[in-house]
Amino acid sequence: MSTTENTMNSAEYVQHHLHHMTVSFGQGGFWTLNLDTLIVSTVLGVLFVGLFYWGARIAVAGTPGKLQNFVEWAIETVDGIAKENFHAENKLLGPLALTIFAWVLLMNAMDLLPVDLLPRITGAMGATYFKSVPTADPSLTFALSISVFLLIIYYNLKSKGIFGLGKEILTSPFGPWLFPLNIAFRVIDELVKPLSLSLRLFGNLFAGELIFILIALLPWWAQWALGSIWAVFHILIIVIQAFVFMMLTIVYLSLAKDKH
């Protein structure tokens, strides 16, 4: 911990690391932006796009390099998963699935950095607070899930049309005579999708971040031992949660595309 952090007690230290660097407009509240989440997620997004763009620019047909091999492997693997689970030809889904997986994976991986590293750097530049794990912020996970939810609505309308979708909502699963119950079930079913996407990702990453913060309160010799063990286990969580978010997106869009 830094000199300022050494003057805090344990509760104040935890609260300090769970506080976002924010900017408010007007009276604050809803009109408050978590700047650290925006900065880190944007930088990681640009890093991902730039890396894959560079891999495409230097691609050769004869003897591909390591970066080209990696980019081609990632694209082919994710595109294959998307085609296996989406029952129609779609040029958007493969790139969308790859973007979701890579971006969420990179944001999750920020949890492996020492908890005081980025706060110390930004603190030297005058920022009091800075959280380095964007996916431990519910604002970001809900934004991602709402984007998927809008795509679900789009695919429902594109595949079935307004009248077809209306008929499905009114008659499925209990038939036309129980249409109020059908509507209630459909509303619940659709709302659960973005909630499950956002809360699952946020919950797992917030818990992991909190454990790293608690480990940082221990003596230095215990930090290395327990931190290393938890980091190895947390790598699995980081990868699995990115994969689950991607797979659920594909499955939800596939369900929206299918005519029941």
N, C-alpha and C positions, 0 to 999 in steps of 0.2 A: 504494500500500500504506500501511497505517496505521503508527504509530510502532512498535508491537509487531512488526508484520509486517516492518518494515525491518530488524529485528535478526535475522531468520531468513535462512538461506541458501536457495538455490533448492529443494533437496529438501525442507527443512522446510516451506517455503511451500506446496508442492504437497501434501504430506501433511496439512497443517493444513486445506486446503480440501476434502480428500477424506474428512475425519473427520466423522461424524455427531454431533449432540447427542443423547445417549442417556439412558435411564433403565433400570436393571436391577432385576429382582425375584429374590430368592433368590440363587443362585450365578451369575446372569447367563447368558451363552451364549444358548440359545434364548429365554430369558425376558428379552430385551432389546428395548426399543422405541426406534425412531429417531424422536424427538420432532419433529425438523425436518420429516421426511417427513409425519408425521401432521398437523402444524399447517398446512403449506403446502397439502397436498392437500385438507384439510377446508375451509380458507378459499376455495380456488378452486372447490370443489364448491358451497359455499354461494353464492358469487358467480354461478356459472352458473345454479343453480336460481332464485336471487332475480331475476336479470335476465330470464329467460324467464317467471317468474311475474308480474313486473311488466308485461312486454309483453302477457301474456294479460289482466291486469286492466284495462289501459287500452285494450284493443282496441275499435274502433268499426267499424261496417259501412260508413259513408260514405267519409270521407277518412282513411285510416290514416296514422299518423305513421311516422317513420323506424324507430323501434324495432319497431313492429308489423310493418312491411314486412320487416325483417330476420328477426324471429322466424318469421313465416309462410314466408319463403323458405327458411330453414334447415330447418324442419320438413318442408315439402313436398319439398325436395331429398333429404334423407336418407330420408324415407319412400318416395320413388320408387325410390331405390337398393335399399332393403330389399325392396320388392315385386318388383323385377326379378330378384333373386337368391334369394328364398325362395319355394319353390313351393307355398305354402299361405297361407290367410288367417290372419293373426296380429296381434293388437292390441298385443302386448308388444314385438315386434321393432323397430318404428319408433322408439318412445321409447328403447328400450335402445340402439339404434345411435347415435341422436343424443347420448345421454348419454355413451356411450363416446368418440365423436369429440370432442365439445366439452370434456369433462373432460381427456382425454389431451392435446388440443391446448393447453389452458391450462397444464397442468403442463409440457409440453415448452417452451412459450414462456417459462417462467421462466429458461431458459438464455440468453435475450437480455439479461437484466439484468446490469449490471457485477458481476463475480465478488466484489468486496469490499463491495458495497452492503449486502445483508442481514447478512452477518457483522459489519460495523461497527455496524449498528443494534443487533443482538442482543448484540454484544460490549459496547456501552455499558450494556446492562441486566444484564451479568454472565455472559452465556453465552460459553464459550470457543470452542465450535464451532457452526457452523450451515451446512447444505447447503440450497440454495434450489431444487434441481431434483428433485422427487419421483421422476420417471421415470428418473433416474440411480441410483436405489436398487433393487437387485434384489428386495428385500422387497416393494416395492409392485408391481412388474411381475409378480412371481409371484402375488401376491394377486389381481390383476386376471385373470390367465390361469387361476388355479384357479377363480375365480367362473364364467368362461366354461366351463371343463371340467365343473363341476357342472351347468350348464345343458345341456350336450351330453348328459350322462347322463340328465337329466330328459326331454329331447325324445326320446331313444332309447326310453326306457321308455313315455312317453306315446303315441308313434306306433306302436310295435310290440308293446308289452306284454312281460312277462317271458319268455313262451315264444317269441314271435316274435323277440325280441332274442337269446335263447339259441340258437335255430335258426340265425339269421344268423351268429353268432359261430362256431358249430361247422361250418357248411357253406360259408361264403364265405371265400375265392374258389375253393378247390380241391376242393370237394365233401366229403361226409361222411366218406369213408375217410381223408382226411388232416386230421382235426379237430385233432390236436395242432399241426400247422403253421398251421392257420387261427387257432387261439387265439393262438399266438405272434405272428402277423402283426397280429392285431387289437389285442393289448396294445401292441405297438410303435406302431401307427398312432394309437391314442388318446393315448398318453403323449407322442408327438412334438408334438401340437397345443398343449398348454399350454407346453411347452418352447420351441417356435418363437415363440409369441406373446410370452412374457416376455423371452427372450434377445435377440430382434431389437430390441425397443423399448429394453431396457436398454443393449445394446451401442452402438446409434447415439447415444443421449443421453449416455451416459458418455463416449464418445469426443469428442463435441462439447464437453462440459463441460471435459474435460481440455485440449483445444486452447485454449479461452478462458483457462484458468488459466495455461497456458504463455505465451500472448500477454501476460498481465498481468505477466509477469516482465521483459518487454522495456522499453526506454526509452519515455517517454510518447508521443513523436512516432511511434514505430513501433507502439505499441499502437492508436492511432486508425486508422492506415492499414490494418494487417493485421486488426484487430478488426472494422472496418467491412466489409471484403471477406468475412471468414469469416461474419459475421452475416447478410449477404445470402444467401450460399449455405446457411447453416444454417436459414434460414426455410423453404426447400424441404424439408429433412430433417424439421423440426418438423411441417409440414403432412402430408407424405407418410407419416410413421410413425403419426400419428393416424388417417389414412385407411386405411392398411394394417391396423392393429389392428381397426378397425371392420369392414372388408370381410372379413377372415379370420373374425371372429366370426360374421358373417352366413352365410358359406359353410359353416363348421363346423356351425352349427345347422341349416342347410338339408340337409346331408348326414345329420345325425342324424334329421331329420324324414322323409327319403325312405326308402322301402322298396326295398332293393336286390334 
